[in-house]
């Protein structure tokens, strides 16, 4: 399963990274990637049906992380296709149009706040119920309406995770769209202090720092959404972080330390303190 999934993931990442969501062919590109992602999920389903999971741990991992990562992107591009196909012609109406879509996303998160908090906190105590097939009986959340209700390829909650992934990515997409509109109309100007500075380290380092700040609840007492925090970081340091959720998944799959950048920062600050101590002796 792991080899099959990694192969699909690499090809999916390659296809998705080639899409220019700010380009003129966004609708055609979305249609093409949707076809591709549907084919990937069909292939993944066939593999699951022919190759049993080794144990419950592998099954939970698949329905909690692996399948939602692909399905989430499918939902994401479906939503972008809907939004861009229905967008108003008048430029002065666009910001309000995108804002209404963001309000719909906030409503989704409000409806599923308990599950969202469980998933984003990294909790595992309900994993056997949420992500093992046949454990839910007739008690699956009635708001979960998923495209593939085959009990051999869904637990119900894997679709909800995919929706969370898609909605976070879509919120970032719409925020970028609205920010570009604001800048075009000259309604806001960054102070010169902000305009001067750039993030010069790796994107993964930035995402690791962002998730650490979010996990610690250091901004707005932890109430800020991870995507909003990432967008703020992008604005201040002039960097496009892309799919922060995918980068976070990659970080979690590291073999040695999953917090390489934070470990590096700790080492550096301790060295700085030691050097300062030596100077004051």
Secondary structure by P-SEA (a helix, b strand, c coil): caaaaaaaaaaaaaaaaaccccccaaaaaaaaaaaaaaaaaaaaaaaaaccccccaaaaaaaaacaaaaaaaaaaaaaaaaaaaaaccccccaaaaaaaaaaaaaaaaaaacaaaaaaaaacccccccccccccccccccccccccccccccccaaaaaaaaaaaaaaaaaaaaaaaaaaaaaaacccccccccccccccccaaaaaaaaaaaaaacccccccccaaaaaaaaaaacccccccaaaaaaaaaaccccccaaaaaaaaaaaaaaaaaaaaac
